[in-house]
Structures are given as structure tokens and as C-alpha cells.
């Protein structure tokens, strides 16, 4: 039994280790490693991508890791593969919009995607002068020649006019300048020499008749979350190598940069700068070209002061607090802090009933926090008769609370007692003599009887009916009938004797 138990524990531990490793496997499968062979000798290489469902960096992207042999590497989201969505750059010069292959080729050598091996490629890139003067073609006649100082040069016979141009690779995977086309104006026909400096990402045109275009004044813009990263906030040149602008900002956290309109130059050069506005105010942004820094200052700039609880107030049933759930009624409802850090308040003479309340924290930023029990419900208690004292306490450090009730002594009703019965004393009624009343005499009216002559009849010998004897053992009802029968015979005899003759008994 013990062996099975140990075996089960071992299996569970193995499963736990496998499950713990799963997130790592999923994370690794979500990225792919890309390489860039730095044939142009950039001092730093950034990779910028877009279209990922995960995260997409701000321009110019993230700095890749220098492997020391011309290769730079970085892990990018795997879901950008197979679609146009990646650029390598040095902050100003850049490749064209590239498509990361899905066939395992993961290294861009400046002209095409290859499979990374780590070997020195010793790639010789061909740069072409491409512009209005040659129909923007990349032909051998337009190929620039590498010079001993690492620059590339070409001389072309041009007629008077204005030309736009770039120095670029044949597939446009890299070009200079990276932004707008360069421009040259020629007053008369002449030979014009174009020089490409790959390391510094510049291309120039020189000739006796070349008219140097008037420099377009550079304008730096404050661009960030406060204006949608557009060019609606041009900065002012202060003449001392600094540029500045003042903006009214609401409370919040803002990311920003100061840069040229075409993003060819931007500060900070890497990550965005951040300003925290803790209270609405005017914020002044200053770009210092002398050291490449950009700062933000203002009365409300900086981390906000920490919010602290200024007091604790009880709000709840009107019978307890004097007002129905109104925390602004602080008189008589404000808790007092003890030396132990526990807040307490005492109410007296609270009548019978059910009561609910919450503790309200009044914060330094004029906000309030309603504090209930562990589930956020109202605190509650009941008073049966009368509470002489109700004490509420609250410990902000632990969240513990307590309610102590001292009930008044409830009066008891006397038990009913039955009175002992008493016999009333007899009283003799006082005799009263009745008053005599004399009856009124009434005279009877005389009536004369009509004479009738009786018809002579022969009297029959009277026979006495048989009368049952009472001596017999008879039922009571029978004896009663016998007595009635005797009475009836008696009455018949009386009647006959009165009208006719006596009847013998």
C-alpha cells in the first residue's frame, strides 16, 4: 500500500514538472530568431516590425544584439512571417519593407534572405545612383564605384535642370537618404559627381555649375500621446541649440519624442520619453541638441503625492448615525485613533432595532472609500431593548473590526397573583309589610234556567269497572295508570250522582 502511495506521488510530481515547462514551450514557439548581416557597417542595427497580434514596437524599433562577426540578431513575433512587416535600420538609414520568409531563411544580408550559418559573408554590395537623370534605373551605367575611404562615387554628365535622386541597392532594400529624395539644381550643362557615404548615410552632388539649394530650415516637433504623434506642435528654436514648447496637459502619463517631420532625427534616439502629470498644468518641453536630451517641467509634473486617509467616519442607519447613510455628517460619527493604531467610536442610548453601517475612509485627495466586511457587505447588529453603549472599532492595518454592545437591564413585569376567596357575611333582609288592597265587589247577572223534563229511564244496575290492584309487582308507568283510572272513576261517580243518582263506589 505504501509503495503504491509513493508511486502515485512520483507520478504527480512528474506531471507538475511537465506542466511547469509548458508555458516555456508555448513562449518559445511564439517567436522566431532573425539575423541581419551588417554589410553597410552601421554603428547600431534596429529591427522594426508591425502587424503582430502580440506587440509592435515604436519606430525605429528595438536594438538588435551584435554577435561580433557582422551579424546582429533578435527574436521577433512568429506571426509576422509570410507578410510584409519588418525593416532593419540604424535610426535614419533603413532597408525597404521586407517580408520574413516562412521557408527557414532567417538572415537578411542586405540584398536577400538567406539561412543563417554564422560564416563571414564578405558581401560586396552594389550601390546605384537612381533618379530623374536615368529614369530611376539600376543599370551598370549607374553603378557607383567604391573608393579607398569606403565611400562610393559616380560622375554623370547632366544638362541644366533640377533633379531628384537617391543612392540605393538594386532591389531598393536600402536607400539614401532614407526619407525624401535628395535634390540637385544645375545652371548649365556640366559633369556632376555624386558621393555616397554609407557609414554616415549621406549622398552629395558637386560640380562648378551646381547650385546648392537653400537649406530648408529644420523644425523639431513635439510628438506624443498628447497630440496623436502628429506634427501639430512645432517647437521654437531658442538660438542656443535648444528647442522648446509649452502645452497645457491634463492629469495623466504621456510618452513623447522631439523630432523632425520625417522622423529622420528624433530624441530620445531609443525609447520614448515619459512625463507624469499629477495635476493639470502648463508643461514646458525642452530639446537640447547639444546633448540629445529632451525634458519636461511644470508645476504639476512628477509623481503624485501618495493618497492618505485623513479620517474614518461611520455612515449607516439613521437611528445610529443621526442621518441615513450620509458620511458628510461627521459630528458624532468620526472615529478616534488610539495609541494602538485602532480607530474607535462609542454611541450611547441606542433603541431597540436592527442597524447597518459602513466605515468610510475620507482620503487626502477628497475621494472616499466605503469599507464593509470581508465580502464588502454592510456591518450589522441588533439591539433587543436598549443599548446603553455601542462601541465600534476598526484596525486599518489588518482590516479587523469589532462591535461591542452593552444592553440596558430590561424591567421585569410582576407575576399575577390570584386573590384568596372570602365568604360574604350573611345579611338579614329587612321585613316589609305589604300594603292591603280591597277587592272591588262585582254583582253576578242572574240567569233563569229553562225547565226541562227528564225522560224516565230505568236505571241499570251500576257496575264498577275492574280496577287493577296496585299491590301487584307492576312497572311504575302501569301503577301511575291505575291511579289515574281510579281518579277517573271517582269523577264519573261524582258527575252521575249530581245529575242522576248516586253511583255506588
Secondary structure, 3 states (H helix, E strand, C coil): CHHHHHHHHHHHHHHHHHHHHHHHHHHHHCEEEEEEECCCCCCCCEEEECCCCCCCCCCCCEECEECCCCEEEEEEEHHHCCCEEEEEECCCCEECCEECCCCCCCEECCCCEECCCCCCCCCCCCCEEEECCCCCCCCHHHECEECCCCCEEEEEEECCEEEEEEEECCCCCEEECCCCCEEEEECCCEEEEEEEECCCCEEEEECCCEECCCCCCCCCEEEECCCCCCCCCECEECCCCEEEEEEEECCEEEEEEEECCCCCCEECCCCCEEEEECCCEEEEEEEECCCCEEEEECCCECCCCCCCEEEEEEEECHHHHCCECCCCCCCCCECEECCCCEEEEEEEEEEEEEEEEEEEEEECCCCEEEECCCCCCCEEEEEEEEEEEEEEEEECCCCCEEEEEEECCCCCCCCCCCCCCCCCCCCCCCCCCCCCCCCCCCCCCCCCCCCCCCCCCCCCCCCCCCCCCCCCCCCHHHHHHHHHHHHHHHHHHHHHHHHCCCCCC
